[in-house]
Structures are given as structure tokens and as C-alpha cells.
Amino acid sequence: VAQTLVLWRQPVHVVLCGLIHSAYSNSYVNLSLFEPAQERTGVRAMVGEEAEDLTYKFCAVNRHALIFEKCRHAMESTGRIPEEGFEMQDLKKGAGERVRLSK
């Protein structure tokens, strides 16, 4: 993933996110290298705050719901992703907790 992002000339923090994109496990991969409740600070020290934040969000949301419900609905109804992005349930923190995904 990281190499593809390099080829696409993405910013360094995006490439670093690609390097560890499933480190906290996610809605498709149930293999966690780090426990977000205890180890986010250490991961931030390794890859930087921006890359860790993207990684956490990638792992904390139900990507199927994001793509096939939120994004598809937005594209079908308005032809674009809203500037304010989306708010999704934070699967790592549990009921009632939300994650803001910006455009």
C-alpha cells in the first residue's frame, strides 16, 4: 500500500499511513498489531501525528457502511462528497463515540 501511495506522489503522512494502515485491525482485518487504547502515543512517535490519526480513523470505522451507504448516497444525491465529510461510529471506543472523517 505504501509503495502505491509513493507512486501516486502522496504526502509523506499518507504514505506512512499506508505502511501501517491496518495496525489497529479494521472492519475487514481482525489482526491488531497495536491496541489503540494503550499504544496510540507510541505509534504517533513512530510515524507522526497525522499518519497515526489517519490510521486510527481507517481502522475505527465500518468501511463498508462508509463506502456503500454514506459515500454512495452522497454521490447519488448530490454528485459529490460533502465538504464537511462524514461522522461515523468509532468501533474502537464503542457505542456513542464518533469519528469525524474529513474530505
C-alpha positions in Angstrom: 0.0 0.0 0.0 2.8 2.5 0.9 4.6 1.8 -2.3 1.5 2.5 -4.3 1.0 5.8 -2.5 4.6 6.7 -3.2 4.0 6.1 -6.9 0.8 8.2 -6.7 3.0 11.0 -5.2 1.0 11.3 -2.0 2.3 13.3 1.0 4.6 11.5 3.4 2.0 11.2 6.2 -0.3 9.5 3.7 2.5 7.1 2.7 3.2 6.3 6.3 -0.4 5.7 7.0 -0.3 3.2 4.1 2.6 1.5 5.7 0.6 0.8 8.9 -3.0 1.1 7.6 -4.4 -1.9 9.5 -2.2 -1.7 12.6 -5.2 -1.4 14.9 -7.2 -4.0 12.9 -10.2 -2.8 11.0 -13.6 -3.8 9.8 -12.1 -6.2 7.2 -8.9 -7.4 9.0 -9.1 -8.8 12.6 -5.4 -8.7 13.4 -4.2 -5.9 15.6 -0.5 -5.1 15.9 -1.2 -2.3 18.4 -4.0 -1.7 20.9 -5.3 1.8 20.3 -6.4 2.4 23.9 -2.9 1.9 25.1 -0.5 2.4 22.2 -1.5 5.3 20.1 1.1 7.5 21.7 3.9 5.1 20.8 2.6 4.7 17.2 2.5 8.5 16.9 6.1 8.7 18.0 7.0 6.2 15.2 5.0 7.7 12.2 3.9 11.2 13.3 0.5 12.5 14.5 -1.1 12.9 11.0 -0.2 9.4 9.8 -1.4 7.9 13.1 -4.6 9.8 13.1 -5.4 8.6 9.5 -4.5 5.1 10.5 -6.7 5.2 13.6 -9.7 6.5 11.6 -9.1 3.9 8.8 -9.3 1.2 11.5 -12.0 2.7 13.7 -14.9 2.9 11.1 -17.0 0.4 9.3 -15.6 1.0 5.8 -18.4 -0.9 4.2 -21.0 1.4 5.7 -18.8 4.4 4.8 -18.5 3.5 1.1 -21.7 1.8 0.4 -24.0 3.9 2.5 -22.6 7.3 3.1 -20.4 7.9 0.0 -22.7 6.2 -2.4 -25.8 8.1 -1.1 -23.9 11.4 -1.3 -22.7 10.7 -4.8 -26.2 9.6 -6.0 -28.0 12.5 -4.3 -25.5 15.4 -4.9 -22.8 14.1 -7.1 -20.1 14.9 -4.5 -18.7 14.1 -1.1 -19.8 16.9 1.3 -17.1 19.4 2.3 -17.7 18.6 6.0 -17.0 14.9 5.4 -18.9 12.3 7.5 -19.3 11.3 11.1 -19.2 7.6 11.8 -19.4 5.4 14.9 -16.0 4.8 16.4 -15.8 0.9 16.5 -12.7 1.0 18.8 -14.3 3.1 21.5 -17.8 1.7 21.4 -21.4 2.9 21.5 -22.0 6.6 21.4 -18.4 7.5 20.4 -17.9 9.1 16.9 -15.1 9.7 14.5 -15.1 12.7 12.1 -13.8 11.9 8.6 -12.9 15.0 6.7 -12.8 15.3 2.9 
